[in-house]
Amino acid sequence: MGFDLYDLVNKYPPKQMMAIPLAIFAIALLVIGGNYMMTGVPVNLGIDFAGGTAVTVLTDDSAEEIEAYFAAYPLISIGEGLNRGNYIRFGPMDDELFRSLSRDIAARYPDAKVDQIGESFGQTLQQQALIALLFSFIGMSIIVFIAFRSVIPSIAVVFAGLGDILVTAAIMDIIGLPLSLGTTAALLMLIGYSVDSDILLTTRVLKRQGKLEDKLKNAFRTGFIMTTTTLSAVTALLVVSWIGQIEIIMQIATVLLIGLIVDLIITWMFNAGLLKWYVQSGRAKGVLPR
């Protein structure tokens, strides 16, 4: 009964199946482009990439009191954790202002932990993160093309990975989730999840015998179980990190949760529709619709 959901998608022709993911992809491009025009970056940068200062303090002061005390500085956010812990983030500032901030921190919170990331170092991290994403896509494209030796299925798999990243990044812009080292790692993990489900789908459709509808349905059954199992684990991780106010884990879990839902849409609507058209049109060598 639970897998009859696929029949609702399969009864539509390939072009209609692909229309919704393409529309979502286009909207994501508009969001990212709009954010770039307004801020100069496609995704809002966190302290890891933009530079700034992070202060960890144990205090009974409320967030309002902390905000008032640091009113003279570029305060970005105040995160509250367990055991009176507070994580205070400041934007980039010059050396003189940072020295003043250090004196004020030492005066009120002598046991505070202060971490500073320079703006130039943040730019270096940006470049390294971009290179990591670029090499991930290049490696993925080469391996997929070697595995299937066909342009259309390879494009479908690569598009799924690209779509997952761009749509997730657009949603991050909308909800105000910044790009950090943690969320970058989550985006890289999404590429792996995307490739896994799309290679499963493509292999079942192109390299197995049987009716096209049955192969798609069996692929969906396996892929749906895989993805929803991961979604359950990620949701549990998000809840635990939210209760414990572990910000970095909460950000990673949020990105993975969004990306996995996006991957379900792109894989089982766009890619399934594209492969369905590919087989039915007779372009798939050795694979005939039955």
Secondary structure, 3 states (H helix, E strand, C coil): CHHHHHHHHHCCCHHHHHHHHHHHHHHHHHHHHHHHHHHCCCCCECHHHHCEEEEEEECCCCHHHHHHHCCCCCEEEEEECCCCEEEEEECCCCHHHHHHHHHHHHHHCCCCEEEEECHHHHHHHHHHHHHHHHHHHHHHHHHHHHHHCCHHHHHHHHHHHHHHHHHHHHHHHHHCCCECHHHHHHHHHHHHHHHHHHHHHHHHHHCCCCCHHHHHHHHHHHHHHHHHHHHHHHHHHHHHHHHHCCHHHHHHHHHHHHHHHHHHHHHHHHHHHHHHHHHHCCCCCCCCCC
